[in-house]
Amino acid sequence: METKVWIVDNSNDLSLSYPQIAQAAALLMKNEVVAFPTETVYGLGANARSDEAVGKIYKAKGRPSDNPLIVHIATKEQLYEIAADVPEYVEKLIDVLWPGPITFVLPKRTGLSDRVTAGLNTVAVRMPDHPLALALIKEADLPIAAPSANLSGKPSPTRAAHVFDDLDGRIAGILDGGATGVGVESTVLDCTQRFPVILRPGGVTKEQLEELVGKVEVDQALIDEGHTPKSPGMKYTHYAPKAPLTIIDGSLSFFQEVIDSAKSEGKKVGVLATAEQAESYQADVVFICGSRRDMQSVAAGLYEVLRKFDEADVDCIYSESFTSEGVGQAVMNRLLKAAGHRIVKE
């Protein structure tokens, strides 16, 4: 299969008709699979009403079919078409946070492919805050099922080139809208209970949610590895570069001891660092993911840096540890998943 690539300048008025968007939407309407940018990462989109189309997502990604997908919409009306019950607190969150990096898990209506929801009676739905994503969904006039547009298990793509590297020849097209902004996926919120429950930390923080609706709980699976996660994209190991990744929780001198030990074994060592500490490490490769003073910059740079280690062909990667406050919770969640929960404490 030839994978078409369309480049669209986001600075233009996307309410106008663009042939690139129309061509990509036409493929979605034919039950083909098309990658597109969102404000978090690139998504791999298909018609959420079609078993055939959704099956192509799983095949392209090599994703287990018991892992549900998030449905992307462009209007509030589409939410009521696919969700059977929308609590009052969700309405309040939607008014403030949509479009944006938050996904709501709600009871589903009929009409969606069972392959989207992995046979569950709930659907995960969000409205992305990206002009190109919204224009594409409106043009296709369909709810679009879309996990991240990468091979299953690899770091999520924040640029069209990442999608092309993983999925060239596997999908019908890629809509290139430049680099994404947030960098980590959306926050997933279970809204089927009295109080909202965070199933996956992401671009909207627990603190932000609590300011808007009061009590917000956290899924036990985020606290205890023994619990099976309920959220799309959290059930299996994800985000992992080729080389084994280990998180180091300790002083700079301890971190350097770990590096020196690996180098003494003849290993090529990579370090995932912040701008404040990068020059402190004597390693073969040091990549900066952002600044400790701005955890949003770390979130935005995380996946791109993990992919750069593959290009650098290192034997092992050591990462700094981060706060679990604010968006740091999402950063540490993704790092722990990428590391297979390998963490060395001083």
C-alpha positions in Angstrom: 0.0 0.0 0.0 1.3 3.5 -0.9 1.0 5.9 2.0 0.1 9.4 0.8 1.4 12.4 2.7 -0.4 15.8 2.7 1.2 18.9 4.2 -1.2 21.5 5.6 -0.1 24.9 7.0 -1.9 25.3 10.4 -1.6 29.0 10.3 -4.1 29.2 7.5 -7.9 29.4 8.0 -8.9 25.7 8.1 -12.6 26.6 8.0 -11.9 27.0 4.3 -11.9 24.0 2.1 -8.5 22.4 1.5 -8.0 19.6 -1.0 -5.6 17.8 1.3 -8.2 17.6 4.0 -10.9 16.6 1.6 -8.7 13.8 0.2 -7.9 12.5 3.6 -11.6 12.6 4.7 -12.6 10.8 1.5 -10.3 7.9 2.5 -11.8 7.8 6.0 -15.3 7.6 4.4 -14.0 4.6 2.4 -13.0 2.9 5.6 -9.3 3.5 5.1 -6.9 4.6 7.9 -5.4 8.1 8.0 -3.0 9.6 10.5 -3.5 13.2 11.6 -2.1 15.6 14.2 -3.9 16.5 17.5 -2.7 18.8 20.2 -1.2 15.8 22.1 0.3 13.3 19.6 -0.5 12.1 16.1 -3.6 9.9 16.0 -4.3 7.0 13.6 -7.9 7.6 12.5 -10.7 5.3 11.1 -14.5 5.3 10.9 -15.6 4.4 14.4 -18.9 2.9 13.0 -17.1 0.4 10.8 -15.7 -3.0 12.0 -13.6 -3.1 8.8 -12.1 0.3 9.3 -11.3 -0.2 13.0 -9.8 -3.6 12.2 -7.3 -1.8 9.9 -6.1 0.3 12.9 -5.3 -2.8 15.0 -3.6 -4.5 12.0 -1.5 -1.4 11.1 -0.3 -0.8 14.7 0.0 -4.5 15.7 -2.2 -3.5 18.7 -4.0 -6.2 20.8 -7.7 -6.0 19.9 -8.8 -6.1 23.6 -7.3 -2.6 24.0 -10.2 -0.1 23.4 -9.8 3.0 21.3 -10.7 6.7 21.9 -13.3 8.2 19.6 -12.5 11.7 18.4 -15.4 14.1 17.6 -15.6 17.7 16.4 -19.0 18.9 17.7 -20.8 18.5 21.0 -23.8 17.1 19.1 -21.6 14.1 18.1 -21.1 13.4 21.8 -24.8 12.8 22.4 -25.0 10.6 19.3 -22.5 8.1 20.8 -22.8 8.6 24.6 -26.0 7.4 26.4 -25.6 9.4 29.6 -23.6 12.6 30.2 -23.4 13.6 33.9 -23.7 17.2 35.0 -20.1 17.3 36.1 -19.0 16.2 32.6 -21.0 19.1 31.1 -19.2 21.5 33.4 -15.8 20.1 32.4 -16.7 20.1 28.7 -17.6 23.8 28.9 -14.1 24.7 30.2 -11.8 22.0 28.8 -13.1 21.1 25.3 -11.6 21.2 22.8 -8.6 19.9 24.8 -6.5 17.0 26.0 -9.2 15.2 28.1 -11.1 12.1 27.3 -14.4 11.1 29.0 -15.4 7.4 29.5 -19.2 7.3 29.3 -22.0 4.7 28.7 -22.2 4.1 25.0 -25.1 4.2 22.5 -25.5 1.6 19.7 -24.0 2.4 16.3 -20.3 2.2 17.1 -18.2 -0.8 16.1 -17.7 -3.2 19.0 -14.1 -3.3 18.0 -13.7 0.4 19.2 -14.9 -0.4 22.7 -13.4 -3.9 22.9 -16.9 -5.2 23.7 -17.3 -2.9 26.8 -20.5 -1.0 27.4 -18.7 2.3 27.6 -17.0 4.5 25.1 -14.0 6.9 25.5 -14.5 10.1 23.7 -12.7 13.4 23.3 -12.6 16.6 21.1 -9.0 17.4 20.1 -7.8 21.0 20.3 -6.1 21.1 16.9 -7.5 22.9 13.9 -6.5 20.2 11.4 -8.0 17.4 13.4 -11.3 19.2 13.8 -11.4 20.2 10.1 -10.8 16.5 9.1 -13.5 15.1 11.5 -16.0 17.7 10.2 -15.2 17.0 6.6 -15.6 13.3 7.0 -18.7 13.8 9.2 -17.9 10.7 11.2 -16.8 9.9 14.7 -13.2 8.9 14.3 -11.6 6.1 16.4 -7.9 7.1 16.8 -5.1 5.7 19.0 -1.6 7.1 18.7 -0.2 6.6 15.2 2.8 4.4 16.0 3.6 0.7 16.0 2.3 -0.7 19.2 4.7 -0.4 22.1 6.9 2.3 20.5 7.0 5.9 21.7 4.0 7.9 20.5 4.6 10.2 17.4 4.8 13.9 17.9 5.8 14.6 14.2 4.5 13.3 10.9 8.0 11.9 10.2 7.6 9.6 13.3 4.4 8.2 11.8 6.0 7.7 8.4 8.9 5.8 10.0 6.6 3.4 11.8 3.6 3.0 9.4 4.8 3.8 5.8 3.1 1.2 3.6 0.7 0.1 6.4 -1.8 3.0 6.2 -3.5 5.0 3.4 -2.3 8.5 4.4 -0.7 11.0 6.8 -1.9 14.5 7.2 1.2 16.5 8.2 0.4 19.5 10.4 3.8 19.9 11.9 4.8 19.1 15.5 2.2 18.6 18.2 2.1 20.7 21.3 1.2 18.9 24.6 3.4 15.9 23.8 1.7 13.3 26.1 -1.7 11.9 25.5 -5.0 13.1 26.9 -6.1 12.6 30.5 -8.7 9.8 30.6 -11.5 10.3 33.1 -14.0 7.5 34.0 -17.4 9.3 34.3 -19.6 6.3 34.9 -19.4 6.8 38.7 -20.6 9.4 41.2 -17.1 11.0 41.2 -14.8 11.2 38.2 -11.8 8.8 38.3 -8.5 9.4 36.5 -7.7 6.3 34.5 -4.7 7.8 32.7 -2.9 11.1 33.6 -2.3 13.4 30.7 -2.5 16.9 29.4 -5.2 18.0 32.0 -4.0 17.6 35.6 -5.8 16.3 38.7 -5.4 19.7 40.2 -7.1 21.4 37.3 -10.0 19.0 37.5 -10.5 19.4 41.2 -10.7 23.2 40.8 -13.6 22.7 38.4 -15.6 19.8 40.0 -14.2 19.2 43.4 -13.5 15.5 44.3 -11.6 13.5 41.7 -10.3 10.0 42.4 -7.4 8.1 40.9 -7.7 4.6 39.5 -6.0 2.0 41.7 -4.0 0.7 38.7 -2.0 4.0 38.6 -1.0 3.4 42.2 -0.7 -0.4 42.4 0.8 -2.4 39.5 -1.2 -5.4 40.5 -4.5 -3.8 39.3 -5.5 -4.1 35.7 -5.9 -0.7 34.1 -9.2 0.2 32.5 -8.0 3.0 30.2 -7.3 2.9 26.5 -3.5 2.8 25.9 -2.6 1.7 29.5 -3.0 -2.1 29.5 0.3 -3.0 27.8 3.9 -1.8 27.9 4.1 1.4 25.8 6.3 4.2 24.8 9.5 2.0 24.9 12.7 2.8 22.9 14.7 -0.2 21.5 17.3 0.0 24.3 16.3 -0.8 27.9 15.4 2.3 29.8 15.9 2.7 33.6 14.9 5.6 35.8 17.5 6.8 38.3 16.2 8.3 41.5 19.1 9.8 43.4 21.9 12.4 43.4 24.0 13.4 40.4 27.0 11.5 41.8 25.0 8.4 42.2 23.6 8.8 38.7 27.2 9.1 37.3 28.2 5.9 39.2 25.4 4.0 37.4 26.6 5.4 34.1 30.3 4.5 34.8 29.3 1.0 35.8 27.5 0.4 32.4 30.4 2.0 30.5 32.9 -0.3 32.2 30.9 -3.2 30.7 31.5 -1.7 27.3 28.0 -0.4 26.8 27.1 2.7 24.9 25.1 4.7 27.4 22.4 7.3 26.7 21.0 9.7 29.3 17.6 11.4 29.2 18.2 14.7 30.9 16.8 18.1 31.7 18.5 21.3 30.6 19.5 22.1 34.2 21.5 18.9 34.7 22.6 17.8 31.2 26.2 19.0 31.4 26.7 17.0 34.6 26.6 13.6 32.9 29.6 11.9 31.4 27.8 9.6 29.0 28.1 8.6 25.3 24.8 10.4 24.4 22.9 13.0 26.4 19.5 14.2 25.1 17.6 17.1 26.7 13.8 16.6 26.9 13.0 20.0 28.5 13.4 22.0 31.7 12.7 21.1 35.3 11.3 24.6 35.8 8.7 23.9 33.1 7.3 20.3 33.3 5.1 21.0 30.2 8.4 21.3 28.2 9.4 17.9 29.5 6.1 16.4 28.5 6.3 18.0 25.0 9.8 16.7 24.4 9.6 13.2 26.0 8.5 11.0 23.1 10.8 12.7 20.5 13.8 12.2 22.7 12.9 8.5 23.3 12.9 8.1 19.5 16.2 9.9 19.1 17.9 7.2 21.3 16.9 4.6 18.7 18.7 6.7 16.0 21.7 7.0 18.4 21.9 3.2 18.7 22.7 3.1 22.4 22.8 -0.1 24.5 21.0 1.3 27.5 19.3 4.5 28.6 19.1 6.1 32.0 16.5 8.8 32.8 16.2 11.4 35.4 13.2 11.1 37.7 10.5 13.8 38.0 7.9 15.1 40.4 4.5 13.5 40.3 2.7 16.8 40.7 0.7 18.4 37.9 1.7 17.3 34.4 4.7 15.5 36.1 2.3 12.7 36.9 1.7 12.1 33.2 5.5 12.3 32.5 6.4 9.8 35.2 3.5 7.5 34.2 4.8 7.3 30.6 8.4 7.0 31.7 7.6 4.1 34.1 5.7 2.4 31.3 8.6 2.9 28.9 11.0 1.5 31.5 8.9 -1.5 32.3 8.8 0.0 35.9 12.6 -0.3 36.2 13.7 2.3 38.7 17.0 2.4 40.7 16.9 4.4 43.9 20.0 5.6 45.7 
